[in-house]
Amino acid sequence: MTSGAPRRKMSVVHRLSPGWLLDHLSFINKINYQVHQHHEPSCSKNKPMLDHSDSPHMHSMFPETSAKLACDSIMKAENEDRGHCEKTIQNYVFRSELFNVTKPYITAAVPKECQLSDEKEDLISDVKREISASIIGKKHKRCTAFNQGELDAMEYHAEIRELILDGSLQLIQEGLKSGFLFPRAESEHTRPEAGPGPREACSLSGLCELAKHLPSLKESGLQSLRLTEEDVSARDQDLFLRVVENNSSTSKMITLMGQKYLLPPKSRFLLSDISCMQPLLDCCKTFDVIVIDPPWQNKSVKRSNSSLSPLQIKQIPVPKLAAPDCLVVTWVTNRAKHVRFAKEELYPSWSVELLAQWHWVKITNSGEFVFPLDSPHKKPYEGLILGRVRGKNASPLRGSEVKLLPIPDRQLLVSVPCVLHSHKPPLAEVLKDYIRPGGECLELFARNLQPGWTSWGNEVLKFQHVDYFVAEQPGH
């Protein structure tokens, strides 16, 4: 990627020795969400679809929206006479204001010392002295002030701090030179503030729980549903607990419980929770890369009962889903115990050989960290653990003549984050040099879809909601 290039339709803006500067928004919009819409003024007959209005589960899980969903669940059936219907093409783009992060979420207490600057060497030395004084020179005081988890977090941060600071600075400077990033004064005047996000009428994870109690789904025995070029509709019950595949070369709009979602071309998904992964295994497909974003336990998530214990995470059937030499990439929180668990317990239990640890660094449009680097609470980075599946019975890599690059350690992914919680940056273009061409790709605990990828999760369609997109006017 050359410096000074206009805003591009790919995710990698710059590749330097420390890592990658990414453009998450351009990756989404290069997908080309082009939907063929059918207009049927009088040529189709409608019939009611799955009606959950009498379901006790619906009333107990969604008391405020059950009436609305009961009405919304009356949807269009497949068109009986498509030949006479009009067809138009509508383009959609992701809402750019959702990547409008013009200033840090929290400003450092001493901004001059926490901003990226020419004084970074002095800053590093100061922090090292502070850490030394608090951890070594004041051992007794430290034991009363910090618990073991906090001490582990401080040690972990001290180990990677210089890597984050130095590597980010190089990538951010390159982004500023090329015009991809803007000085804050300029960006605040040229970019609109992000408005409130769309509000979904129901919880996908809640619907997955509800679907498990519907006899029609348990007894159907159908493991997959393929949407072809001509398919213009699908029933609610067709979209739960089975692999749904958009085989066409264009995007599709589906309706689930009255909510509209965009499916990228050549994408596959399974909308289910961890207790209903069997349809994914029954497809008899193995994968060359598996990206995993587990719901790690923390105090707030623990209270919501939506997290998984370490034992539950270990039980994810990665060995059954992985092809020989499959690249496994796991997102981890900044808790040292989660990092150690992934490296020392999780990967060995899956026969995955540990190869590297990367970090995603979150910045503003002007190149500042979204949180102060040394904040004791929120850090401006998250981790990724990378490894390959190894085993006694592993056969050679598919297409063994293909030579893959070794996985580099201590790399950074630097990007402006989406303001939507847990909307991770895309890894497809970053990982392509480390998997075979045309390799099968899988994302577990996904919240969005990608062309050519299979995605699974109980919120797998969350960020495909049409309200996160804008319909382009003709001529744009």
C-alpha positions as CSV (number, residue, x, y, z in Angstrom):
1,M,0.0,0.0,0.0
2,T,1.6,3.2,-1.1
3,S,1.7,6.3,1.0
4,G,-0.7,9.1,-0.1
5,A,-3.1,6.6,-1.7
6,P,-6.8,7.5,-1.5
7,R,-9.1,5.7,0.9
8,R,-9.0,2.1,-0.2
9,K,-11.4,-0.8,-0.3
10,M,-9.3,-3.3,1.5
11,S,-8.5,-3.8,5.2
12,V,-4.7,-3.5,5.1
13,V,-3.7,0.2,4.8
14,H,0.0,-0.3,5.7
15,R,2.2,-3.3,6.4
16,L,5.4,-2.6,8.4
17,S,7.7,-4.8,10.5
18,P,5.7,-4.2,13.7
19,G,2.5,-5.3,12.1
20,W,-0.5,-3.9,10.2
21,L,-2.5,-0.7,10.1
22,L,-6.1,-1.8,9.3
23,D,-9.2,-0.1,7.8
24,H,-12.1,-2.1,9.3
25,L,-14.8,0.0,7.5
26,S,-13.3,-0.5,4.0
27,F,-13.1,-4.3,4.6
28,I,-16.9,-4.3,5.3
29,N,-17.7,-2.1,2.3
30,K,-15.5,-4.0,-0.2
31,I,-17.9,-7.0,0.4
32,N,-20.3,-5.1,-2.0
33,Y,-23.6,-5.6,-0.3
34,Q,-25.7,-5.6,-3.5
35,V,-29.1,-7.1,-3.1
36,H,-31.5,-8.1,-5.9
37,Q,-34.9,-7.0,-4.6
38,H,-38.1,-8.5,-6.0
39,H,-41.2,-6.3,-6.1
40,E,-44.5,-8.2,-6.3
41,P,-47.5,-5.8,-6.6
42,S,-50.0,-8.6,-7.1
43,C,-48.2,-11.6,-8.4
44,S,-47.6,-13.5,-5.1
45,K,-49.7,-15.1,-2.5
46,N,-48.8,-14.6,1.1
47,K,-49.2,-17.1,3.9
48,P,-48.4,-17.0,7.6
49,M,-45.1,-18.2,8.8
50,L,-44.0,-19.4,12.2
51,D,-46.2,-17.7,14.8
52,H,-44.8,-17.7,18.3
53,S,-47.5,-15.5,19.8
54,D,-48.8,-18.4,21.9
55,S,-45.4,-19.6,23.1
56,P,-44.9,-19.3,26.8
57,H,-41.2,-19.1,26.1
58,M,-41.7,-16.0,24.0
59,H,-43.7,-14.2,26.6
60,S,-41.3,-15.0,29.4
61,M,-38.2,-14.1,27.5
62,F,-39.4,-11.0,25.7
63,P,-42.4,-9.6,27.7
64,E,-42.1,-6.2,26.1
65,T,-41.8,-7.3,22.5
66,S,-43.8,-10.5,22.3
67,A,-46.8,-8.8,20.9
68,K,-44.8,-7.0,18.2
69,L,-42.9,-10.2,17.3
70,A,-46.1,-12.1,17.0
71,C,-47.2,-9.6,14.4
72,D,-43.9,-9.4,12.7
73,S,-43.6,-13.2,12.4
74,I,-46.3,-13.1,9.6
75,M,-43.9,-12.9,6.7
76,K,-43.9,-13.5,3.0
77,A,-43.7,-17.0,1.6
78,E,-41.8,-18.0,-1.5
79,N,-43.1,-16.3,-4.6
80,E,-45.3,-18.6,-6.6
81,D,-45.0,-16.7,-9.8
82,R,-41.6,-14.9,-9.8
83,G,-41.5,-14.5,-13.5
84,H,-43.9,-11.5,-13.5
85,C,-42.2,-9.7,-10.5
86,E,-40.0,-6.7,-11.0
87,K,-36.4,-6.9,-9.8
88,T,-34.2,-4.0,-8.8
89,I,-30.7,-3.8,-7.4
90,Q,-30.0,-2.0,-4.1
91,N,-26.5,-1.3,-2.7
92,Y,-25.8,-1.0,1.0
93,V,-22.8,0.4,2.8
94,F,-21.9,0.1,6.5
95,R,-22.7,3.3,8.5
96,S,-19.4,5.2,8.5
97,E,-20.2,7.2,11.7
98,L,-19.9,3.9,13.6
99,F,-16.1,4.2,13.0
100,N,-16.0,7.9,13.9
101,V,-13.7,7.9,17.0
102,T,-12.3,11.4,16.9
103,K,-10.9,11.5,20.5
104,P,-10.0,9.1,23.2
105,Y,-12.8,7.5,25.3
106,I,-10.8,8.5,28.4
107,T,-8.2,11.2,28.4
108,A,-5.0,10.5,30.3
109,A,-4.6,12.4,33.5
110,V,-1.2,13.8,32.3
111,P,-1.8,14.0,28.5
112,K,1.7,15.2,27.6
113,E,3.2,12.1,29.2
114,C,0.8,9.6,27.7
115,Q,0.6,10.8,24.1
116,L,2.8,9.3,21.5
117,S,5.7,11.7,21.3
118,D,9.5,12.0,20.9
119,E,9.8,11.7,24.6
120,K,8.6,8.0,24.6
121,E,12.0,6.7,25.6
122,D,11.9,8.8,28.8
123,L,8.3,7.7,29.4
124,I,9.3,4.0,29.2
125,S,12.2,4.6,31.6
126,D,9.9,6.4,34.0
127,V,7.3,3.6,33.9
128,K,9.9,0.9,34.4
129,R,11.1,2.8,37.5
130,E,7.6,3.1,38.8
131,I,6.9,-0.6,38.3
132,S,10.2,-1.5,40.0
133,A,9.4,0.7,42.9
134,S,5.9,-0.6,43.4
135,I,6.6,-4.3,42.7
136,I,10.1,-4.7,44.2
137,G,10.8,-1.8,46.6
138,K,7.4,-1.7,48.2
139,K,6.6,-5.4,48.4
140,H,4.7,-5.2,51.8
141,K,2.6,-2.2,50.7
142,R,1.9,-3.8,47.3
143,C,0.5,-6.9,49.0
144,T,-2.1,-4.9,50.8
145,A,-2.9,-2.6,47.8
146,F,-3.2,-5.2,45.0
147,N,-4.6,-8.7,44.7
148,Q,-2.8,-11.4,42.7
149,G,-4.8,-10.7,39.6
150,E,-3.9,-7.0,39.6
151,L,-0.2,-7.9,40.2
152,D,-0.3,-10.3,37.2
153,A,-1.9,-7.7,35.1
154,M,0.8,-5.2,35.9
155,E,3.5,-7.7,35.1
156,Y,1.8,-8.6,31.8
157,H,1.5,-4.9,30.8
158,A,5.1,-4.2,31.7
159,E,6.2,-7.1,29.4
160,I,4.4,-5.8,26.3
161,R,4.2,-2.0,26.9
162,E,7.3,-1.1,24.9
163,L,6.2,-3.4,22.1
164,I,2.8,-1.6,22.0
165,L,4.2,1.9,22.2
166,D,7.0,1.5,19.7
167,G,5.1,-0.5,17.1
168,S,2.0,1.6,17.2
169,L,4.0,4.8,16.8
170,Q,5.6,3.5,13.5
171,L,2.2,2.4,12.1
172,I,0.4,5.6,13.2
173,Q,3.1,7.9,11.7
174,E,2.8,6.0,8.4
175,G,-1.0,6.5,8.6
176,L,-0.7,10.2,9.2
177,K,1.8,10.6,6.3
178,S,-0.5,8.8,3.9
179,G,-3.6,10.8,4.9
180,F,-5.4,7.7,6.2
181,L,-5.3,9.2,9.8
182,F,-6.0,12.9,10.4
183,P,-4.8,15.3,13.1
184,R,-7.5,15.7,15.8
185,A,-8.4,19.3,15.0
186,E,-9.0,18.4,11.4
187,S,-10.8,15.2,12.1
188,E,-13.2,16.8,14.5
189,H,-14.3,19.3,11.9
190,T,-14.5,16.9,8.9
191,R,-16.2,13.9,10.4
192,P,-19.7,13.7,11.7
193,E,-20.3,12.5,15.3
194,A,-21.6,9.0,15.6
195,G,-25.3,8.9,16.3
196,P,-27.2,6.3,18.4
197,G,-27.0,2.8,17.1
198,P,-30.0,0.8,15.8
199,R,-32.1,-0.9,18.3
200,E,-33.0,-4.5,17.6
201,A,-36.4,-5.7,18.6
202,C,-35.2,-9.0,20.1
203,S,-32.2,-10.9,21.3
204,L,-30.7,-13.4,18.9
205,S,-29.2,-15.4,21.8
206,G,-32.7,-15.5,23.4
207,L,-34.2,-16.7,20.2
208,C,-31.6,-19.5,20.0
209,E,-32.8,-20.6,23.4
210,L,-36.4,-20.4,22.4
211,A,-35.8,-22.3,19.1
212,K,-34.5,-25.3,21.1
213,H,-37.9,-25.8,22.5
214,L,-39.8,-25.8,19.2
215,P,-40.8,-29.4,18.2
216,S,-40.7,-28.5,14.5
217,L,-37.0,-27.8,14.6
218,K,-36.0,-30.8,16.7
219,E,-37.9,-33.2,14.5
220,S,-37.1,-31.9,11.1
221,G,-33.7,-33.5,10.8
222,L,-32.5,-30.9,8.3
223,Q,-28.9,-30.0,8.8
224,S,-28.4,-27.3,6.2
225,L,-30.3,-24.8,4.0
226,R,-28.8,-23.6,0.7
227,L,-30.0,-20.3,-0.7
228,T,-29.5,-20.1,-4.4
229,E,-29.6,-17.2,-6.9
230,E,-33.4,-17.5,-7.2
231,D,-34.3,-17.8,-3.5
232,V,-36.0,-14.6,-2.3
233,S,-37.4,-15.8,1.0
234,A,-36.9,-18.2,3.8
235,R,-39.1,-19.2,6.7
236,D,-38.2,-18.4,10.3
237,Q,-37.8,-22.0,11.3
238,D,-35.4,-22.6,8.3
239,L,-32.8,-20.2,9.8
240,F,-32.4,-21.7,13.3
241,L,-30.2,-24.6,14.3
242,R,-29.0,-25.5,10.8
243,V,-26.2,-24.3,8.6
244,V,-27.6,-21.7,6.2
245,E,-25.5,-21.0,3.1
246,N,-25.9,-18.1,0.6
247,N,-24.6,-19.9,-2.5
248,S,-25.3,-16.9,-4.8
249,S,-22.8,-14.4,-6.0
250,T,-24.8,-11.5,-4.6
251,S,-25.9,-10.6,-1.1
252,K,-29.3,-11.5,0.2
253,M,-31.7,-9.9,2.6
254,I,-33.4,-12.3,5.0
255,T,-36.1,-11.7,7.6
256,L,-35.9,-13.4,11.0
257,M,-38.7,-12.6,13.6
258,G,-39.5,-9.4,11.8
259,Q,-35.9,-8.2,11.7
260,K,-33.9,-7.8,8.4
261,Y,-30.3,-9.1,8.0
262,L,-27.9,-8.9,5.1
263,L,-26.0,-12.0,4.1
264,P,-22.8,-11.6,2.1
265,P,-22.3,-13.7,-1.0
266,K,-20.8,-17.2,-0.6
267,S,-21.2,-17.1,3.2
268,R,-22.4,-19.8,5.6
269,F,-23.7,-19.5,9.2
270,L,-25.1,-21.5,12.0
271,L,-27.3,-19.6,14.4
272,S,-27.2,-21.6,17.7
273,D,-25.7,-21.8,21.1
274,I,-22.8,-24.1,22.2
275,S,-25.2,-26.9,23.0
276,C,-26.4,-27.1,19.3
277,M,-23.1,-27.3,17.3
278,Q,-23.8,-30.7,15.8
279,P,-25.1,-29.3,12.5
280,L,-21.7,-27.8,12.0
281,L,-20.0,-31.1,12.6
282,D,-22.5,-33.0,10.4
283,C,-21.5,-31.0,7.4
284,C,-18.3,-33.1,7.2
285,K,-16.2,-30.1,6.5
286,T,-12.9,-29.3,8.2
287,F,-11.2,-25.9,8.2
288,D,-7.7,-24.5,7.5
289,V,-8.1,-21.5,9.9
290,I,-10.4,-21.2,12.9
291,V,-10.8,-17.8,14.6
292,I,-12.3,-18.0,18.1
293,D,-13.6,-15.1,20.2
294,P,-14.8,-16.9,23.4
295,P,-17.0,-15.1,25.9
296,W,-14.4,-15.1,28.7
297,Q,-15.6,-14.8,32.2
298,N,-15.3,-11.5,34.0
299,K,-17.3,-9.9,36.8
300,S,-19.9,-8.2,34.7
301,V,-20.4,-11.0,32.2
302,K,-20.5,-13.6,35.0
303,R,-23.6,-11.9,36.4
304,S,-25.3,-12.1,33.1
305,N,-24.8,-15.8,32.7
306,S,-23.5,-15.3,29.1
307,S,-19.9,-16.3,29.7
308,L,-18.2,-19.7,29.4
309,S,-16.0,-21.4,32.1
310,P,-12.5,-22.5,31.1
311,L,-13.8,-26.1,31.1
312,Q,-16.6,-25.2,28.7
313,I,-14.2,-23.5,26.3
314,K,-11.9,-26.6,26.3
315,Q,-14.9,-28.6,25.2
316,I,-15.4,-26.6,22.0
317,P,-14.9,-29.4,19.3
318,V,-11.9,-27.7,17.6
319,P,-10.1,-31.0,16.9
320,K,-13.1,-32.3,15.0
321,L,-13.4,-29.1,13.0
322,A,-9.8,-28.5,12.2
323,A,-8.0,-29.8,9.1
324,P,-4.4,-30.9,9.5
325,D,-2.1,-28.0,10.2
326,C,-5.1,-25.8,10.8
327,L,-4.2,-22.3,12.0
328,V,-6.1,-21.5,15.3
329,V,-6.4,-17.9,16.4
330,T,-8.0,-17.1,19.7
331,W,-8.9,-13.7,21.0
332,V,-8.0,-13.3,24.7
333,T,-8.7,-10.6,27.3
334,N,-5.9,-8.7,29.1
335,R,-6.3,-10.9,32.2
336,A,-3.1,-12.8,32.7
337,K,-4.9,-15.9,33.8
338,H,-6.8,-16.0,30.5
339,V,-3.6,-15.7,28.5
340,R,-1.9,-18.4,30.6
341,F,-4.9,-20.7,30.2
342,A,-5.0,-20.3,26.5
343,K,-1.3,-21.0,26.1
344,E,-0.7,-23.7,28.8
345,E,-4.1,-25.6,28.9
346,L,-6.4,-24.8,26.1
347,Y,-4.1,-25.2,23.1
348,P,-2.5,-28.4,24.5
349,S,-6.0,-29.9,25.0
350,W,-6.7,-29.2,21.3
351,S,-3.3,-30.5,20.1
352,V,-2.5,-27.0,19.0
353,E,1.2,-26.0,19.0
354,L,1.6,-22.4,20.3
355,L,3.4,-20.2,17.7
356,A,2.8,-16.5,18.4
357,Q,1.0,-13.8,20.4
358,W,-0.3,-10.7,18.6
359,H,-2.1,-7.6,19.9
360,W,-4.9,-5.5,18.6
361,V,-4.3,-1.8,19.4
362,K,-7.3,0.6,19.3
363,I,-6.7,4.2,18.2
364,T,-8.7,7.2,17.3
365,N,-9.0,8.7,13.7
366,S,-6.1,11.0,14.7
367,G,-3.8,8.2,16.0
368,E,-4.3,8.5,19.7
369,F,-4.9,5.5,22.0
370,V,-8.6,5.2,22.8
371,F,-7.6,4.6,26.5
372,P,-4.4,5.8,28.2
373,L,-1.8,3.1,27.7
374,D,-1.1,2.9,31.4
375,S,-4.7,3.1,32.6
376,P,-5.1,0.7,35.5
377,H,-8.6,-0.2,34.3
378,K,-9.1,-0.2,30.5
379,K,-6.2,-0.8,28.2
380,P,-6.2,0.2,24.5
381,Y,-5.3,-3.3,23.4
382,E,-6.5,-6.9,23.3
383,G,-4.5,-10.1,22.6
384,L,-4.6,-12.9,20.0
385,I,-3.0,-16.3,20.5
386,L,-1.9,-18.2,17.3
387,G,-1.0,-21.8,16.9
388,R,-1.3,-24.8,14.5
389,V,-3.1,-28.1,15.0
390,R,-0.5,-30.9,15.4
391,G,-1.1,-34.5,16.1
392,K,0.3,-38.0,15.7
393,N,-2.2,-38.8,12.9
394,A,-2.0,-35.4,11.2
395,S,-1.7,-35.8,7.4
396,P,0.4,-33.3,5.4
397,L,-1.1,-29.8,4.7
398,R,-3.7,-29.9,1.9
399,G,-1.8,-29.1,-1.2
400,S,1.5,-30.0,0.5
401,E,3.4,-28.3,-2.3
402,V,2.2,-24.9,-1.0
403,K,4.8,-23.2,1.1
404,L,3.4,-21.1,3.8
405,L,5.1,-18.2,5.6
406,P,6.1,-18.9,9.2
407,I,3.8,-17.1,11.7
408,P,5.7,-14.0,13.1
409,D,5.5,-13.3,16.8
410,R,4.8,-10.1,18.6
411,Q,2.9,-8.4,15.8
412,L,0.4,-5.6,16.1
413,L,-3.0,-5.0,14.5
414,V,-3.6,-1.2,14.8
415,S,-7.0,0.1,13.8
416,V,-9.9,2.5,14.7
417,P,-12.4,0.3,16.5
418,C,-16.1,0.2,15.7
419,V,-18.2,1.9,18.4
420,L,-20.3,-1.3,18.6
421,H,-19.2,-3.5,21.4
422,S,-17.2,-6.6,20.4
423,H,-17.0,-5.7,16.7
424,K,-13.6,-7.2,16.1
425,P,-11.3,-6.1,13.2
426,P,-11.2,-8.4,10.2
427,L,-8.4,-11.0,10.0
428,A,-9.0,-12.4,6.5
429,E,-6.4,-10.3,4.7
430,V,-3.9,-10.5,7.5
431,L,-4.0,-14.3,7.7
432,K,-4.1,-15.1,4.0
433,D,-0.3,-15.5,3.8
434,Y,-0.4,-18.2,6.5
435,I,-3.0,-20.5,5.1
436,R,-3.2,-22.3,1.8
437,P,-4.9,-20.5,-1.1
438,G,-8.6,-21.1,-1.1
439,G,-8.5,-22.6,2.4
440,E,-11.7,-23.2,4.4
441,C,-12.2,-20.6,7.1
442,L,-14.4,-20.7,10.2
443,E,-15.2,-18.1,12.9
444,L,-16.6,-19.3,16.2
445,F,-18.6,-17.0,18.5
446,A,-18.9,-14.7,15.4
447,R,-21.2,-11.7,15.4
448,N,-21.0,-10.9,11.7
449,L,-20.4,-12.8,8.4
450,Q,-17.7,-12.7,5.8
451,P,-17.7,-13.9,2.1
452,G,-16.0,-17.4,1.9
453,W,-16.2,-18.0,5.6
454,T,-18.4,-20.2,7.8
455,S,-19.6,-18.4,11.0
456,W,-21.1,-19.8,14.1
457,G,-22.6,-18.3,17.3
458,N,-25.8,-17.4,19.1
459,E,-25.4,-13.8,17.8
460,V,-23.9,-14.6,14.5
461,L,-26.2,-12.2,12.6
462,K,-26.0,-9.4,15.1
463,F,-23.9,-6.9,13.1
464,Q,-25.6,-7.9,9.8
465,H,-28.7,-6.2,10.9
466,V,-29.8,-3.9,8.1
467,D,-30.1,-0.9,10.4
468,Y,-26.3,-0.9,10.7
469,F,-26.2,-0.2,6.9
470,V,-27.3,2.7,4.7
471,A,-29.0,2.1,1.4
472,E,-27.0,4.0,-1.3
473,Q,-28.9,6.3,-3.6
474,P,-28.6,5.6,-7.4
475,G,-25.5,7.1,-8.9
476,H,-23.3,6.8,-5.8
